[in-house]
Amino acid sequence: MEDLSLHLVFSGNPGTGKTMIARLMSRIYKVLGILSKGHLVETDRSGLVAGFVGQTAIKTSEVIQKALGGVLFIDEAYALTSATENDYGQESVNTILKAMEDNRDDLIVIVAGYPALMQRFVKSNPGLESRFNRFLFFADYSAGEMLDIFDMRCRKSGYKLDEETHKLLESYLRKFSENNLNFGNARGVRNLFERAVSAQANRLAKQQNVSKDELMLLTAEDIRIAAGGEKQAEKPQ
């Protein structure tokens, strides 16, 4: 019976959890006995491609050596197949393909990036197309899911939102989601939360006395300032 290829293509926009799932899968493969170590090595073009002839294969091989026994996760992998002349990305691809064959019993490669670009990447090389035949699509988070993520971050960090602030936050997230403003999904929520905490700190720094409840509360004004960090953000109607 022929072994099934476990190499994967993760396609989706930034912040949809591709790296997190890759890390979980590496651990699962270890438990199942598919991989000897079950660790994740994350890289991208800058970690694989050098600027001089002959150096890219060495640089890529060093990364592969670190990943043996686990999962090699290549983010924005389509950047390796640049069509420009004198580009060394193809040298890296060839090195990776050889390593996948030589270490097929103890190395899994997951490539990730935007859906259309990943399709183009896989089809750019017969070797890639034959090895990467399993695709997982990571959809954007809905406004409700992003709100849940923000609430989770608040709980973990000891912050609270009152009802007015919660509704305002939901309206901003719905606007980002519905208008496709390239918000960044979970990554965008994390940035929004961090800006809200920073806005709260700046606001409270102007007060002489601050209560414990005030320290734990993010206000509607904090959210407005944080959302203003998004270039296309506007106050919801």
MARGUVO-837743 format. One record per residue: residue in one letter; x, y, z of N, C-alpha, C in turn. Coordinates in pm, whole numbers, plus 32768, in hexadecimal, padded with zeros to 4 digits. Atoms other than C-alpha are relative to their C-alpha. Last residue first. Layout:
AXYZXYZXYZ;...
REM end
This chain:
Q807A7FB07FF576CD957A84EB7F9C7FBB805E;P807880418036781C94D9852D7F8680588016;K805F80167F95793D95CD85687F827FC37FC7;E80567F8C7FEC7A2E959C844D7FA37FE18073;A806880077F9B7B5294B2841C7FB28082800A;Q80817FEE80407C0B94BE82D37F8C7FFD8066;K80037F8F805D7D6594FC835D7F76801B7FC9;E8018803B80847D32941084847FE980737F9E;G7F7F802D80327DCE94C185AD7FF47FB87F7C;G7FCA7F9680547C86957785DB80887FDE7FCA;A8033801880887C00942D865D8031806A7FA0;A7FBF807880357CDE945387907FD57FE57F70;I7F757FDB801B7C6A95B887CF804A7F8A7FC1;R80017FA180707AFD955287AE808F80267FD9;I8018804D807B7B379421888B8001805C7F87;D7F888050801A7BD394F289A07FF37FB37F7D;E7F9C7FA480357AB395E9898480827FB77FE1;A801F7FEA808D79B994CD89AF8066805E7FBF;T80777FB1801E7A6494738AF47FE9800C7F6A;L7FE67FBE807F7B51935B8B597F7F80487FD7;L80687FE080617B23930D8CCA803880427F82;M8030807980427C1692508DAB7FA1801E7F8E;L7F8D8044803D7CE2937D8E1C7FD47F877FAE;E7FD87FB180767BA294408E5780757FBE7FB6;D8066801480687B1F932C8F3C8024804B7F81;K7FE9808480397C64933090037F9E7FE67F8E;S803480717FB47C3F94A6903D801F7F7D7FB9;V803C806480587D1D95B48FA97FD57F888055;N802680797FB77D7896F4905F7FB77FA17FA2;Q7FAD80097F887E3898128FC27FE57F7F804C;Q804A7FFA7F827DA897E48E67805F7FF38076;K80247F747FE87E67983B8D277FB580128084;A7F877FBA7FD47F1396E78D237FE480938021;L7FF880067F6D7DB896498D15807B80498036;R80717FB87FC37D8296BC8BAF800D80058098;N7FEB7F7080167EDB96558B367F9280528041;A7F907FD67FAD7EB194FE8BD5801B80957FF1;Q802E7FFA7F757D5894D48B3B806F8032805C;A80557F897FF47DDC952F89E37FCD800F808E;S7FA77F8C80017EF4942E8A0B7FB18081800F;V7FBC7FFF7F7E7DFA93238A6E805D8079800A;A80657FD87F9E7D24937D893F803E8006808B;R80107F6F800C7E58936F885D7F9980348064;E7F887FC07FCA7EAB921388DE7FF880987FF7;F8001800E7F6E7D46919D88A480788049803D;L80687FA77FCD7D40922587417FFC7FFD8098;N7FCC7F78800B7E8D917D86F47F9C80658038;R7F947FF17F9E7E0C903087788037808E7FFE;V80407FF57F7C7CCA905886B4806A8014806C;G80397F7B7FF57D8F909F85777FBD80178086;R7F8F7FA67FEF7E5E8F6585AC7FD0808F800F;A7FD780087F747D1E8E9E85DF8076805C801D;N803A806D7FB27C968F19848F803080008091;G7F9A805A7FCD7D89900383DD7FCC7F93805C;F7FED7FE97F717CAD913383A480687FA3803B;N7F7C803D7FE87CCE9129822A802880128092;L7F9B7F987FEE7BA9921F8210808A7FC88020;N7F83803D802F7ABA911A8183807480648007;N7FC67FAA8067798C91FD81B280877FCF7FCE;E805B7FF4807178C390F4826B803C80507F8D;S801B8081803F79DB908B83577FAF80107F80;F7F84803480397A6691E183B17FE67F827FB0;K7FDC7FA980717906926B83DE807F7FCE7FBC;R805B8020806D789D914284B3802380537F84;L7FD58080803879D3916F85897FA67FD67F8C;Y7F837FED8049798192DF85BE802C7F7E7FBA;S801F7FB5807A781892958617807D801A7FAD;E8041805A8060787F9183870C7FE380487F7C;L7F99805A8035796F927087B97FC57FA37F96;L7FAE7FB0805B785D937387E0806B7FAA7FBE;K804F7FE9807A7770926F8870805080507F9B;H800980808045787691FA896B7FB480107F7C;T7F7F8018804278C5935F89CC7FFC7F817FAE;E7FF17F9D806C775893AC8A19807F7FE67FB0;E805A8022806E772E92688ADE800F805F7F8A;D808C7FEE7FDC7860929D8BB97FAA7FEA7F83;L80457F9F805479A991FC8B5A7F7280128035;K8090800D80137A92914D8C4E7FCE806C7FA0;Y804A7F8780267C0791108C6B7F6C7FE17FED;G80437FC27F8F7CBF90028D2F7FB580807FE1;S7FAE7F927FCF7DBE8FA08C267FBD804D8072;K7F79802F7FDD7D338E478BDB8054806D803F;R800880587F8B7BCC8EC48BEB808B7FD4802D;C80247FB17F8A7C128FE88B027FFF7FAA807E;R7F877FB67FD97CC78F0A8A0A7FE58057807B;M7FA380607FC47B9D8E1E8A07807F8046802E;D8030801D7F797AAE8F4189CC805E7F9F8048;F7FE47F897FAF7B7F8FAF88A17FD67FE98091;I7F6F7FFD7FEC7B798E4E8813802780778057;D7FDF80687F9D7A008E38884780967FFF801F;L802C7FCA7F8079D68F83878D801F7F9D8070;M7F997FA17FD67AA88EF786717FDC80408086;E7F8A804C7FD579C08DCB8660806F805D802E;G801E80407F7F788C8EAA865780767FB18036;A7FFC7F977F9A791F8F8585437FE77FC5808B;S80757FA8800379628E4D8475800F806A806D;Y805980047F8C7AC08DBE84587F89805E7FEA;D7FF87F8C7FA67B548D9C82FE7FA17FED8075;A805A7F90801C7B578C3D826E801880728062;F801E7FBD7F827C838B57828A7FAE807D7FE2;F801F7F72800D7C918A6D815E7FD580398087;L805B7FD77F967D44891F81837FEB80977FF3;F80137F727FE47DDF8886804D7F9F80148074;R80647FF17F977E6F872B80167FF980938029;N8084801A803A7F2186E67ECF7F9280048068;F80637FB37FB4807587777F227F777FF07FBE;R7FEE80167F71817186707EB27F9880498054;S800C808E7FE0811486487D4280077FE68096;E8089802D801880CB87BA7D0F7FEE7F6E8026;L80587FCB7F98821288247DB07F747FC87FF3;G7FDA803F7F8282E0873F7CD37FAA802F8074;P803A80887FFA822287AD7B9F80217FB88082;N7F9780658006827F89197BEC7FC07F75800A;S7F897FCB804381B78A5A7BC7806B7F977FE9;K80038022808F806E89AD7C13807C802F7FB5;V7FFE8091800E80B089AE7D8A80077FD87F6C;F7F8180377FD0810C8B1E7D8C80097F6A7FE7;R7F9C7FE380667FE48B8A7CB580887FC48026;Q8024805380737EF18AE07DA2806980107F92;M7FD480887FE07FAA8B7F7EC47FDC7F9F7F90;L7F6F800880107F888CD87E2880347F75801F;A7FE17FFD808E7E118CB17DFE80967FF07FE7;P8036806E80537DDD8C3F7F66802B80027F6E;Y80807FD7803A7EC78D3280207FCF7F967F9D;G80077F7C803C7FDD8C7C80D77F75801E7FCB;A80757FAE7FE080558B38816F800680867FBA;V7FEC7F7D803E813E8A13812C7F7F80518010;I807E7FB88011814288E88216802180897FC6;V7FF67F748028826687F681FD7F7480397FEC;I807A7FD18042826E86AE82B9800F80947FE5;L80097F71801A83B4860283117F7E801E7FB7;D7FF37FB37F8483FB84AE83AA800580967FE8;D803380477F8B83A8839982B2800580548080;R8091800B800483C38472817A7FC57FB88079;N802A800C7F73852584D781D27F697FED800C;D7F9980467FB285D484AA807F7FD47FE48090;E7FF280898031849B85037FBA80617FB08056;M808180437FE9843E8637808380067F6E7FD3;A800680247F7285AF8699808B7F7E7FB78021;K7FA580717FEB85BE868F7F0F7FFB7FD08090;L803B80768040848A876B7EF380587F858013;I806F802F7FAC851688627FF07FC37F817FC6;T7FC3803B7F87865F88837F347F947FC7805C;N7FC3807F802785A788BA7DEB803E7FB88078;V806C8060801B84CC89C57E8B80397F777FDD;S803780297F7E85FE8A757F1B7F927F997FEE;E7F9980557FC386A78A7B7DC77FD17FCC8088;Q80128085803985628B017D3680687F9D8036;G806F80457FBF85748C267E267FEE7F737FCC;Y7FD1807F7FCA86CC8C8C7DAA7F917FB18046;D803980127F7B865B8DA37CC180267F748031;N7F9780037F9C873D8DFD7B9E7FCA7FF8808E;E7F838040802886148E587AC38067800A8070;T7F957FA6802784C98EAE7B6380807FB37FE0;A7FE4800F808F83B18DAF7B5D807480587FD2;S80007F80804783AE8D8B7CD680277FEA7F6F;T80058019809083688C2A7D497FF180837FB3;L7F8B804D802C83D98C497EB180057FEE7F69;A7F927FA3801982E48D637EFE807E7FB77FD1;Y80057FD7808D81CB8C657ED3807180607FDE;A7FA68055804F82328BD18024800580297F6D;E7FF47FB5807D81908CF180E180607FB87FA0;D80677F9A801281D18C2C8221801E80507F81;I7FCC7F94805382A38AEF82117F9080637FE3;F806F7FA98026825989FE832F803880797FB6;L7FC67F858036835488E1834F7F8C80537FCA;V80437FBD806F82B487DA842C804D807D7FDA;G80747FAD7FE4836D86E7850B7FC4803A7F81;G804980387F8F847585D885177F83804E8021;L800B80928009855986A4843A7FC37FC6807F;A808B802D800385068817845D7FF17F687FFE;K80427FDF7F81865E888D84CE7F737FC78006;Q7FC180537F9986FE87D583A97FC1801A8089;I803A8086800B8604887982BC80397FA5806C;V80887FF77FC9867089D183347FBE7F777FFF;E7FF17FEB7F6F87DF897D82F97F7880088044;S7FDF80817FC2878D88ED81A3800E800C8097;T807B804F7FFA86E28A33813E80197F7B8045;K805A7FBF7F9F88178B0181967F807FAF8011;I7FC780137F7B89008A1180E27FA38037806B;A800D808E7FDF882589FF7FAB80347FE4808C;T808B801C7FDE88098B7B7FAE7FEC7F6E8027;Q80177FF17F7189818BB47FC07F717FDA802A;G7FD280727FB289DC8B297E6B7FE380068094;V80078081804289C08C747DB480397F93805B;F7F9080228055899D8D9A7EA17FF07F737FC7;G7FED7F9F806C887E8E517F4480707FE07FA0;A7F8B7FAA7FEE87FA8D3C80218012805B7F87;V7FBB7FD38078869F8CA28025807180608023;L7FD7806D8059860F8BCF813E805B802B7F8E;G7FB880667FB485D08CAB826D80397F917FAB;S7F877FC37FC985748DDB819D80547F9C804E;R7F987FEF806784808D0880D180838034803B;D80367FC4807983BD8C9C8204807380127F9D;T7FA67FAC804E83F78BCF833F7FB5803F7F8B;E80477F9F8055834D8B108457806580587FB7;V7F9E7F9B802783E689D684ED7FBC805B7F9A;L801E7FAD807582E2890A85A6807280617FE9;H7FEF7F707FED832C87EA86947FDF804A7F7E;G80807FB97FFB829E868A8688800C8095801A;K7FF57F947F9F83DD85D186E27F7F8050800F;S7FB380287F8A83D5847A863B8007806B806C;L7F867FB17FF282BB84C0854780487FDC8080;I7FDA7FDE808981AB83CE84D78082804E7FFE;G7F8980498027818E8329862C802F801C7F73;L8026806F805980268396865E80787FAE7FD3;V804E805F7FB0808E846B87897FDB7F857FAD;K7FA3803E7FA1819A851586B77FB87F958050;Y7FAF805F804C80A58555859A80647FB88059;I80558073801C7FB985F58696804D7F947FB4;R800A804D7F8480CD86D987147FAC7F827FEC;S7F7C803B7FE88120874D85B37FFE7FAB807F;M7FF3807780547FAD877C857180877FBD8014;L8051806C7FC57F8B886A869880117F7E7FB1;R7FBE80287F8380AB8941861A7FB57F8D8043;A7F8780498026801B894884BA80487FCE807D;I802C808680267ECA89AC854D80777FAA7FD6;M802D80467F887F6A8AD386027FD67F707FDF;T7F8A80297FB480278B3F84CB7FD87FAF807B;K7FB68066804B7EED8B4083F580797FCD8050;G7FDA80707FAB7E148BF484F580527F947FBC;T806B80647FFC7D518CE6841980297F808048;G80497FFD7F827E2E8E1584617F907F9A800B;P7FB57FF97F827EA48E4D82FD7FA380008079;N7FCC7F7B7FE27DBA8DE081E2804E7FFF8084;G805A7FA77FB77D908C768180804380858019;S801D7F8380467E378B4B80E37F9A8052804F;F805F7FB17FB27EE38A3281A07FE980837FB5;V80077F7380267F88893D80B07F9480428054;L807D7FB480097FE587F081488015808D7FCC;H7FDD7F74801580E786DA81467F81804E7FDE;L80377FB07F928057859881CE802880937FF7;S7FB37F877FE9808584CE808F7FBC8052806D;L80457F8580237FE4837A80B0805A8077801E;D80127FA17F9480C8824B80B17FBA807E7FCE;E7FB07F86800B808D81527F9B7FE1805F8072;M80557F8780008000800080008058807D8000;
REM end
